[in-house]
Amino acid sequence: MLQPDFLPDEPARLATLIQLQVLDTPAEARFDRLTHLACQVFGVPISLVSLVDSHRQWFKSIQGLDVAETPRDMSFCAHAILGNELFLVPDTLADVRFADNPLVVGDPHIRFYAGMPIQAPNGQNLGTLCVIDRKPRLFTDADRLALMAIAELVEQELANTFLADALASLRVSDAQLRESEERYRRLYAITSSRHLGMPAQVRALIELGCQTLGLPIGLFGRLVGGRLEVVSAIGPGTDALPGTIVDLAAGASVPVLQVNGPVYLTDVTDCEWQALPGWSGRHLATYLGMAIQGSVQRYGLLCFGAETAPTRQVTVADHAFVTLMAQWIGGEIERIRADKRARAHHGVTRVLAEAQSVAAAGPEILATLGESLGWDVSVLWQWEPLTRRLRCEAMWTTGLPSLQALKGTAVGQRVALEEGVVGQAGEWLAPAWIGDVAAKPGGAWAVMTAAAGLHGNMAFPLCADNILIGVIEFFSTEIEQPDEEILYMLGAIGSQIAQFQERKRIEEANQLFAEIVRNMQSGLLVYQLSDPEDDRTFRLIAMNPMAGRLLHMRTGSMLGRTFDENFPDARSQGFPARMLEMLTTRTSFDFEHLIFDESSADRTLTVALSIKAFAISKERLGITFESILARKLAEGELEGALIIARAATKAKSEFLGNMSHELRTPLNSVIGFSEMLEDGLPGVLNEEQRDFVQTIQRNGRHLLTLINEILDLTKIEAGMLDVIREPLDMARVCREILKRLLPQASKKAITLRGPANDVSFWVLGDGMRIGQVVTNLLSNALKFTPPGGTVVLTIDGTDEAVTVAIRDTGIGIAPEMQEKIFAAFVQVDSSNARQEEGTGLGLHLARQLVELQGGRMSLESALDQGSTFSFSLPAIPASE
């Protein structure tokens, strides 16, 4: 956007405009009739009488717009007054000067402009009569003459009253005229010297005002929340005023802020004006001040005064001069704020354009926004749906030492929704602002930030489609007044960031999906139907590499061809009519099909496929398939192998059964004769002989146990183990086994306890097999419990099940072994140096026997803290 230049005699032009006293006056019918006439003559929706001052164009008459003024930088009329001829822009979008103008790309969407300069009687261009359209158009010579004629009528109306009065007021001496022109020249020189910076420009304006008004005291204060802070002050006794803050809540403390236009008082000794910031007790005799007003809000106060009577009379021209200074300050504040917003928006856009994710771009976004908008701290919060909290992910701060400690502890902090400004922004999905966070105590985060000396606090959400992604929060070391324009702009940036995040998520998902499709081991074909009633129009639009490999066809030879062209024999087998049916009914189907592909002249390749087809949309259908040729070939081999395996299993079971029987018969004889020897039937044995006989008995019984367990295990695997299901008192079975094992426990000095004699718990099960399980578990407990330990058997039950638990104080079992020990031939200590003998079949067989009777077995154990083995069997209710 090309900004308009200033005329070489701009100070004189501005002086003429102000002296006409027409700016900011009410609408008048005589001007409105002329703009209405222009709309009717040219058939346009908008016509204006526009007057251009130093920072804006103000509309004396408006047709078709609902604003009273717009910034000079955007103004078409400011370009028009640079010449004396008709200024014409037939199509703004085709004109590089205006194509990106906010009034073109935004409301009111100007596409055509024609403006005729309006001159004062002294020849100065004051503004224009313009007509505007929202579409491009031509402007004929007749149109030019008509617009010039109406513009002359506007000039006559200005001359009739306002210009005559203004010229009369200018009938002063040549010295006074030169003084006035010099004042405006100096004003123009200050306001056009952008290299000075706004603080220096404002101070220079105050000095100029004090000199030309004859009032020694000058002051500029800015509004901060509900208070006025003195920014710059000149005059006797004002050195300490900058930084002074006055609370505006004190009634009539600064009533000038409630008035539109300059306020002039010749004696404020006995009135409420004594409460003006820093002036209390000064007994002012003269005061001239004006509020600094922007297009939407007020920014502060510009005022001048003296403790004595003025050296000269304050005139209407002085009022106009102060008004012009105040307007420039307000316009400059808005320009700087607009520039900050533009830099912030551009900076975020640039960062996002180069970023891969919001998380990666977060620190740079925080720095860009913080520096552009002038905040001291910016924080990125990530929304955690599971905890329903906002988590601090990153923080940026200025170099203030007081903020470094906060930065070191902030990351990882969490806040709830509605907690403080950041929580409100997340809850309401809208920007939130508070002038002073220290004045509104909140949660832990508010306490931390207030302790760091922060005051102003603002936050805006990152959300897309009303789904919260996160929040960006700002803090300032000063109290900050809420700014609706910044809130609106940051709301748009929040949506931009969230949409970027969502777009990246979709891109990553698409890339992942494409990668999956490329590497999937199934073939994929996507067909497009051109004619909903003709199945011959199915045309292949996409396929993955595996599809070509499975079909033994090249992708290039298939894409773009119809289904019949790719598979000419498929129509006889129901294709593609079935595909058309699926698109109509939105169904899918699975089947196996053989495709014969003549890949060469001398051979025919058979491909066995499992096919799944599904509707993607009304016109698109997908087909996935995988080769089952290997499966088909393997099915025959597996069936034969299964028959062989079953025969081998049967032979193994028969062999083990016979072998176990053959082993038990002689082994029983060995055990029996050794018992006779031990009892001394053939004669008394000496100690050494008795030891030999006892060793034979012990090893024989161990071998017999192993043979019995192998036989039982074989029967279970073969499904041949018979289990009796009859009512049984579990407590009685356990007490009998406890009695039998009591000597073994006493021998190791182990305390063995069980259920009381009057306790009964009835189950439906096999007494012998249950006894086998209990014996195994108790024997293991005694075996692995050190001398002096305890083994306790308890029984508990409900109407559904009876549970037996055996708890010991033994060595315990490591967690990684607790499931393995139930496998066949597995022991906790399988080394050659283990102290306890065993087969590794007992627990495996015990669990199998429990499960055969409809029960379950479990284990709880810890190393050096003992173990508890328990099993449950279906109970017989007491009522039965």
Salt bridges, closest charged atoms under 4 A:
GLU10 OE2 - ARG13 NH2 3.05
GLU10 OE2 - ARG72 NH1 3.12
ASP24 OD2 - ARG56 NH2 2.83
GLU28 OE1 - ARG30 NE 2.95
GLU28 OE2 - LYS60 NZ 2.92
ASP53 OD1 - HIS55 ND1 3.62
ASP53 OD2 - ARG56 NE 2.84
GLU69 OE1 - ARG56 NH1 2.52
ASP91 OD1 - ARG111 NH2 3.00
ASP95 OD2 - ARG97 NH2 2.80
ASP133 OD2 - LYS135 NZ 3.59
ASP133 OD2 - ARG137 NH1 3.22
ASP141 OD1 - ARG144 NE 3.94
GLU157 OE1 - ARG30 NH1 2.66
GLU182 OE2 - ARG185 NH2 2.55
GLU229 OE1 - ARG222 NE 3.21
GLU307 OE2 - ARG282 NH1 3.19
ASP318 OD1 - ARG183 NH1 2.80
ASP318 OD2 - ARG312 NH1 2.86
GLU332 OE2 - ARG194 NE 3.94
GLU332 OE2 - ARG335 NH2 2.60
ASP339 OD2 - ARG343 NE 2.96
GLU364 OE2 - ARG350 NH1 3.35
GLU384 OE1 - ARG414 NE 2.87
GLU393 OE2 - ARG391 NH1 2.93
ASP436 OD1 - HIS455 ND1 2.79
GLU478 OE1 - ARG222 NH2 2.49
ASP483 OD2 - ARG337 NH2 1.05
GLU485 OE1 - ARG341 NH2 2.96
GLU502 OE2 - ARG505 NH2 2.61
GLU507 OE1 - LYS504 NZ 3.80
GLU515 OE1 - ARG518 NH2 2.25
ASP535 OD1 - ARG571 NH2 3.00
ASP564 OD2 - ARG571 NH2 2.81
GLU592 OE2 - ARG631 NH2 2.46
GLU592 OE1 - LYS632 NZ 3.13
GLU635 OE2 - ARG631 NE 3.50
GLU675 OE2 - ARG701 NH2 3.03
ASP712 OD2 - ARG769 NH1 3.12
GLU717 OE1 - LYS652 NZ 3.09
GLU736 OE2 - ARG732 NH1 2.67
GLU819 OE2 - ARG847 NH1 3.14
GLU837 OE2 - HIS702 ND1 3.99
